[in-house]
């Protein structure tokens, strides 16, 4: 029973990494962009979350990000922001 919280945390961590992997096409592996698209690694969590929420609501215009952000819940956005903010730039 003591292992249940640890197992749940691992599953959640794997889910967040899976969601984050979809960002690699544009933002680079582990959020380290090598192109003109902004990198996500090491960026402030609150800033990332707000930008995603602004894409989701249409407050921040974009071509692709508005559509992608609509597919995430606010909780998932917070999880992604936490994941990328914890990575080294």
N, C-alpha and C positions, 0 to 999 in steps of 0.2 A: 504494500500500500504506500510505503514511503517513496517508491520509485515512480508512482503515477504522476505527480506534478512535474518531475524531471522529464518523463516520457512525453507529456503534453507539451512542455516547453520546446523539446526537440522537434516535434511534429510542427508546431507553430513556426519555429525558426526555419525549417525546411520549406514551409509554405511561403514565407516571406521571401526567402532566397529564390524560390521558383517565380514569384511575381516579379522580383527585381531583374531576373534574367531576361524578361521580355523587354526591358529597357535598353539592353545591351546593343541592339541593332542601331540605335541612334546615339545613345549616350555613352557607349563603350563598355567593355567588360568591367564589371564592378563599378560602374559609374565614372570611369576614367576616360573621358572623351579625348580623341586625338584629332577631331575635326572641328568644324565650326559650331556644332551643337554643344551647348554647355555641359560640362561634367557635373555629376551629382555627388560624387564621393567627397565627404568632409564638409558639405554645405550644411548650414544651420537647419536643424530639424523643423523649427517653426516656420522658417522661410519656405522650405520645400513643401511642407504641408499646405501652406497658404497658397502657393503658386498652383499646386495641383487642384485645390478646391476652386480657385479662380478659373482655371481651365474648365473644370467640370460644370460650373455655373454659366460659363460664357463671359464672365467679367474680364478675363484675359483672353484676347483673341489669338488663335493659332490655326494652323491647318490640320495637323494630325493630333496634337495633344488634347484638344477639346473632345474628340471622339474617344480617345483612349481613356481619359480621366473619367468619363461617364460610366465606364465599366467597373470602377472601383467604389466601394463603400467608403465613407469617411474613416471608419476604423482601418480599412486596408491602406488608405492614403497615409494615415498616421504611422502605420507599421512600416510602410515603404520609406517614409521620411526618416524614421528612426534608423532603419537599416542603412540607408545611404549616408546619413550624417555621422554614423559611427565608423565609417570606412576612412582610411587614410587617403588624402588627396594624391 
